[in-house]
Amino acid sequence: MPLAWLFAALLAALILLALLPLTPDPAASGLVPLAPGLIEVMEPGEQHQARHPASANWTLGFADQFRFPAETARHRAANIMTRDVSPDERQWHFELDDQAARGGDLALLVPYLAGDVVLHINGARTADGAALPSYSGPGFGSVLLAAPLPVAELHPGLNRIDVIQSEDRGHIGVRGIYLGTMQQVGQAKSAFIRWARWQRLAAAMAAVAGLTGALSLALVGRQRVPAAAFALLAAVQALDLVTLAAAPTLLACAKAGATLAASGAIVWCRSRPRDWTAWVLLGLALPGICAGLAALALVAAPWLVPAPFVLLQLANNGARPLLLLGAPISVWRDGLALRERLRQARSESLRKDQVIADQQQALDTEIRNAAILEERQRFARDMHDGIGGHLQGLLMRVRADRIVSGDIAAELQSGLTDLRLMVDSLDQVDTGLYAALEGFRVRAGPQLAAAGIALDWQLAEAVRDAALDPRATLSLFRMLQEGVSNCIRHAGAQSLRIGIDLEPGQGMLIAELADDGCGFDPAAAQSGKGLANLQQRGVKLGGSTAVTSSPGEGTCVRIRVPVKPAGS
């Protein structure tokens, strides 16, 4: 942890040192600052005229300039007479020896003033201030005064030089009054104008970077405090691009406080850095805190007048590296975290998909095993109730010598027929429903004929448009085979009609097996006769099985099975 803070402090110091050379220094152009002790501030005369210091009831020194509004109110309250002069209007006065301008190339520079500014030499209006690019950052005014001091306007001896300022509600103040040649003043003026334009450009870039970073963090990251901090810093930079007339001092204090709070929030979030990006963000946020403190000092600390231009540079640019560099780093950092979360989510999704696939495969195996077990149980039940019971009965009759040899052959043929029907039902399930039913007719017809039963087969063409899955087809085969087997073994019938059709509009297959045999009482029939098997299969297929019969009137089995459209 100490190493991280040491790195952050070193980075912050490098950033602050890098900002210093960007500050325009009038001394770099050869200008000489006027001694603050030579400058006085007072109320101007009527009609915005320069007032002679001798007629002024009170004056303030240069360092006490921010006491001017309070002193004006106090003196006016004590003076019964009223003056037609705005309480915010002030006059900056100093005296200049004509020997200082004997070269005829002397000029004056007053950077970053607020309000309208007019230069007077010996009471005569000489020049007006020039408007600067619109920018309202900490300590910035809207006007720069750069004007020559012509020899023709100067008197022998001392000359009164006065600067009339309409207002200074934003506590911009006068940072200094500089003298030099016209060339030096021109160079300094150009440098200050370029600096103002650079401040506008830098503020716009920082506002865009901060807003983009805040939106990105809010959308892709989970860092709400940094997102809000970048948005607040971006708002401060955007406000620096416009000049608001209402409550400029209060607005300047609010912007300084917002810069301090937002930078402090970033420091608080990164106070325990876990990687190099957090270290860098911590180092970038510390100059932002310095910028907020410097901006507050420019507005609320009169003892800092005249404030050095380095303080202006720090107050205006200290938070911008955090926006221009810190916001992209934060977005990149959260983007990497988001990509890692997406990778983990994708990996977890693939793992869950594999688990689901394994479970589905296990379920399919379990269903297949259950189907095989069920089919084995059904086959065993069919063998037991069908051919098993048939052979058991034949064996008992042979042992009891209660059957002739000719009947034995017939009984064996009947059992063989039953067995063939059971095996045939396994061979046809993989074909289409219509072809499978036709295959059943081909197998069942000769077997019924061998038993002396005529087959009346009626398979409607509409069945071609229906389909059943193999397991349902096998169950339908079992039901048809059960009906044919019962007819051969028990009905004593001469004919059997099998009619298969689709029930219109219902998606149901109807199969009717009707014989003209001896019939029976369904209520008195035992489950071993196969009725229970028929009804059970019908329920499992989602359909139904109905058996109608009475002694001497034959038997009709009606099977209803749900089907699907062919090709589905």
N, C-alpha and C positions, 0 to 999 in steps of 0.2 A: 504493500500500500504506500509507504513513503516514497518508494521509487516511482510509482505512478504520479504522485503529486509533484515530485521533483521534475519529472519529464514535462508535466503540464505547465509548471511554472516557467521552465526554460522555453517551452514553445510560446507561451504568452509573452515572455520578454522579447523573443525574436520578432513576434508580430508587432509589438509596440515599437521596437527599434526600427522595423521596416517602414512604419508609418511616418516616422519623423522626417525623413528627407523629402517626403511629398508635400510638406507644409511650406507654403510660400513665405519667405522672409524678406521684408522690405530692406533689411540690411544687406541682403545678398545682391540687391540692385544698387547699393551705394547710398541709399537714403539714410538720413540721420533723424532719429526721433527727437521731437521737441521735449525738453525736460518737463515732467508732469507738474513741477512747482510753478511753471510759467503760465499754466492754463487755468482759467477760471470759467465757472458756469454761472449764468444769471438769467433773469427774465429779460426778454428782448423788449424793444420799444413798441409803441402803437403802430398798427398797420405793417407788422412784420419787419420793422426797420431795426437796424443795428443800434443798440443803445450804448452811450458812452458810459464806461464804468463809474465815472464820477457821479452820474445821476442815479445809480443803482443803490437801493437801500441795503441790499445784502448780496453777497456772492458766496459761492462754495468752491472749494478746491477740487482739483481733478479726481482725487481719490474718493471724494464724497459725492460723486455725481449721482448715485442712486438715492441720495437723500433729497434730491431736488423736488419731487412731488410733495413730500411731507413738509419741507421748508416753505414751498409756495403756499400751501394751504394754511400754514401757521401764520405767515406774514400777512396774507390777505385777510385772515380772520381778525388780526390786530389792527388792520388799516381800514378806516371807515370808507375811504374812497375806493371805488372799483375801477379796474383797468380792462380795456377791451383787448385782452390778450388771453389766449387759451392757457389753462393751467399746465398743459403738456408741452407747450412751446418753450424752447430754451435757446440760450445764446452761449456759444463757446468762444472765449475771447483770449487772445494773447497779443503781445506787441512784438514788432519786428524792426530791427534797425535797418535803414536803407543801405548801409554798407554791406549787409549780408546779401543784397540783391544787386550789387553794383555790376555784376557780370551780365545782367539782363536776361539770364536763363534760369532763374529760380522758379521752382514750382512746388505745389503743396499736394499731399496725398492723405486722405482720411478714408480708410477701408471699412466697409460693412457698417453703414449707418442705417437707422430706421427712419421712416417718414420722408418728407420732402426736405431737401437740404439746399441752402443758398450760401454762396461765399460773398462776403462784404470786405472791401478794402477801404479803410478810412471812411466808413459809412456808406460807400457807394456799392451797389450790387454789381458783382463782377462775373460770377459763373454759377451754374446750377449743377447739382449732383447728377450722375448718370445711373440709370436703372441697371441692376444686375440681373442675370438669369434667375428666374423665379425658383427660389429655394429657401426653405424656412427651417433649416437644421439648427442645432444648438449654437447660439452666438452669432448667427448669420443675420445680417440686415438685408435690406432690399436696394440700397443705394451706395454708390462709391463716389467719393469726391476727389477728382484729380484735375487740378487747374493751375495755370501759370500765374505767377505774381509779376505782372508787367511793371517795368521801371516807371512807365508813364503814370501809373496809378499811385506810386509811392512818393511820400514827402521826405524832405531831408529830416534826418533824425528818426525818432520812433514812429512807427505806423501801426494803426489798429487793424488787426486781422480778426474777423468775426465769422463764425459759421452758425447760421440760424437753422435750427432743426425743429420741424413741426411737432413731432411726438416720438416717444420711445416707450410704448406700452409693453413691449416684449422684453424690456431690460437688456437690450442689445448693448447699449452704452457706446462709448468711444474707446476703442482699444489703443489708440495713439494717433498723433499727428506727426507726419513725416515731411521733411524738406529735402530737396535735391534738385538736380537739373531736370529739364523737361524730358531728356532722353531717359534718365533714371526713373522718373515718375511714370513715363510711358511704359517702360519695361515692367515695373512693378504692377501697374494697372492691368496690363495684359496677363501677367501671371495670376493675379487675383481673379480675373474673369475666367481664365482657363480652369482655375481651381473650382470656381463655382459651377462651371459646366461639368467638370469631372464629378463633383458631388451629386449633381442631378443624375448623371449617367450611372454612377455607382449606386445611388439610392434606388433607381429603377431596377437595375440588375439584382440588387439584394432583395428587393420586394418580390420580384418574380421568382427568384430562387427559393426564398422563404415560403412563399405561398405554394409553390410546386412541392417543396419538401413536406409542408404541413398536410397537403391533400394526399400525397403518396403515403405518408406515415399513417394517416387516418384510414386509408383504404386497404393497404397491404400489411401494415404493421399492427402491433398491439401496444404501442407506446403513445398513450393519449397525452401525457404531460409534455413530452417533446413536441408533439404535433401542435398542441396549443401554444407552446412557447415560440415555435417558429412562425406560427400564424400571427402572434402578437408582435414579434419583431418585424415581420413583413408589413403589418399595418402601420407601425411607426415610420418605416422607410417610405411607405406610400404617402403618409401625411406630410413628410418633409418636402414632397414635390409640389405641394399647394400652399398658398399663403391664406390663412384665415384671419379675418379682421377681429373676430369676436374672441375676447379673453385670451390674447396670445401668451401672457405669462402663465396662466393656468394650464393652457394646452402644452406649453413647453415643459412644465413640471410633470404633467401627466405622461408625456412621451418619455421623459427621462426616467420616471418611475416604472413605466412599462418595460423599458430596455433593461433596467436593473432587475426587475422581477423575472422577466423571461430568461435572461442570462443566468440568474441564480437558480431557476428551475432546472436548466440544463446541467449546471454544476451539481445540484442535488441528485438528479437522476444518474449521473455518471460519477458520483463520489466514491463508488466502489467499482472501479473499472475491472472488467474481466478479460478484455482483449485490447489490441492496439487501437482499434477504432474508438473505443471508449476513452482511451488515454488522449487521443487527438481531440476528440470533442470536448473533453475537460479543458485541454489547453486553449482551444478556440473560444470557450465560454468565459474564461477569466478576463480577457480584454473587453468582452461585452459588459461585465460588471464594472470595470474601470470606466467604460464609456458612459454608463448610466450615472455613476458618481460624478464624473466630470461635467455631464450635462446639467445635473442638479446644481453643481457648484457655480456654473456660469450664470444660472438664473437666481439662485438664492444666496450667494456669498458675495456681498458687495466688497469685502476686503480683498477679493481677487482682482479688482480693477486697478491698473490695467492687466487683464488676463493675457498670458503668453499665447502666441498663436499655436504652440504645441498642444495646449489644452483644447483649443478649437479642433485641431486635427483628431485628437483622441476622442473627444465627445462625439464627433460626426462619423468617424470611421472605425472605432473600436469594435463595434458589434457586427460589422459587415463581413469580416472573415468567417464568423460563425454561420452566417447565412449563405455566403458564396461557396464555402468549402464544407462547413459542418452539415448543412442540409443534404447535399448530395451524398456525403459519407453516411449519414443516418439512413437515407433511403437505400443505399447500397447494402449497408449492414442488415437492415430489416428485410431487404430483398433476398439476401443469402439465407437468412433465418426462415423466410417464407418458402424458399426453394427446398430447404432441408425438411421443413414440415410437410411439404407436398410429396417429397421423396419418401418420407416415412409413411405418409398416408397411402401413397401408391403401393409401397411394400406391404403395408398392413392389408390393403385391399386385395392384393394378389395372394397373400397368405390366407385370407378368409375365403377367397374364391377357390383356392386349392382345398381348403377344409370342406367347403360346400360340395366341391366335386367329389372328394373322397367319401363324404357322407352320402352323396347321391349314388355313387357307385356301390357303396355298402348297402344302401336301401334297395337298389335294383337287384343286387345279389340276394338280399333277403327276400324280396318279392318273388324272384325267380325260384329260389329254394322253396318258398311257401307254396308257389304254384305247382312245383314238381311234387311236393309232399301231398298237396291237395289232390293232384291228379293220381298219384299212387293210391291214396286212400279211396278215391272214387273208383279207380280201376279194381282195387281189391274188393270194394263194396259190390261193384258190378259182377266180378267173378264169383263172389260169395252168393249174392242174391240171384244171379243169372245162371251161368253155366255150372257153377259150383253146386248150387242147390239142385239144378236139373240132374247132374250126374249123381249127386248123393241120393236123390229119390230113385233114380234108375238102379243104383246099386242095391238099395234096400229091396226093391221089387224083384231083382234077379235072385238075391239071397233067399227071398221068401218063395221063390218059384211061382211068382204071381204074374209073369209076363212071358209071352211067346217070343220066339226068336225073331219073327218078322217085326214085332213092335220094338225090339231092342235096336234094330237097324234104324227104324224111324226116329226113335228117341235120340240116338247118337247123331243122326243127320241134323236133327233140330238143334242139338247143342253145338254142332260144328257151325251151323248157320249163325247162331247167336255169337259165337266167338269171332267169326269173320266180320260180322257187323261191327263189333267192338274194335277190331284191328283196322277196318276200313275207315273208321272215323278219325284215325290218327294220320291217315295218308293224304287227306284232302284239305287240311286247314291252311296250307300256304298258298293255295290258289284263290282266285276271286270267288265271291260268294255265289254268284250264279253258276260258275263252272263247278264249284264244290258240290252244290246241290244236284247238278246233273250227274256228277260222279257218284253221289249217293244213290241216285235212281238206278244207275247202271249196276251197282253192286247189290242193291236191295231187291231189284226186280226178279232176277233169277232165283234168289233165295226164297222169296215169297212164292214164286211159281213152283219151286220144289216142294213147298208145303201145301200146294194146291190152292193158293190164294192169288186171285187176280189183282194186279196193281193198276189203279186208276190215277195216273200222275198228272197233276195240273200245276205247272210252274209258269206264273205270269211273266210277260216280257218286262214289266215295270221293275222286276227284281234286279235287272241289269244296272239300274241306276242307284243301287244301294250297296253298302259295304259294311263288313264287320271285321274287327281285328281277329287275329288267329285264335286267341283264347276264347273269344265269344263264339267264333265259328265252331270250335271244338265242342263247346258246351251245347250249341244247337244240334250238332251231330249226335251228341250223346242223348239228347232229348228225342230226336227222331228215331235213333236206333232203339231207345227204350220203348218207344211206341210200337215200332215194327216187331221187336222181340216179344212184347206182351201179346201182340196180335197173333203171332205164330204159335206161342206156347199156350195161351189161355182162351183166345177168343173163339176158336172153332169156326172162323169166318170163311166165307167163300170169296170175298173181295175186300180190298182196302183202298180207300180214296185218300190221296195226299194232295192237298191244295195249298199252294204257297203264293202269297200276293202281298202288296204293300197297302197299308191302310191310308186312304187319301188324306193328305195334309197333316198327318200325325207323326210321320217319321218312325212308324212302327211296322215291323214285318209280322204277318199273320200266317201261321202254319196250322192247318187242320188235318188230323188223322181220324178218319171215320170208317169203321168196319160194320159189317152186317152179322156179327157173331152173336154169341149167346148173351153177352152183356153181364153186368154184375151190379151189386149195390155198393157205390163208392164209400158210403158211411161205414159199411161193415168190412171193407178191405183192409188188409194188414200192410204195414209199411214195407215189408219185404217184397211186395208185388211191384214196387217201383214207383208208386204214386208220390211217395214222399220225395224221392230223388227228382222227379219231374218238377214238383212245386219248388223245391229248394233251388234247383238250377234256374228256374224262371225268375225267382227273386234276386239271385246274384247277378243276373244279366240286366236288372232294372226293369224287367217286364213282369209277366204273370203266366200262370198255367191253370187252365180250367178243364176239368174232366166231367163229362156228363154221360151217364149210362144207367140202364135199368135192365133187369133180367128179361131176356128174350127180345130186346130191341137194339142190340149193338152198343158200341162205345164210340164217343167223339172226344178227342183231346184237342184243345184249342190253345196254341202257344202264341204269346205276344212278346216280341223282342225289339228293343230300340235299335235302329240302324242309322248310319250316316250316309250322306251323298257319296256316290262313287268318286274315287280320286281324292277324297279328303284325308 
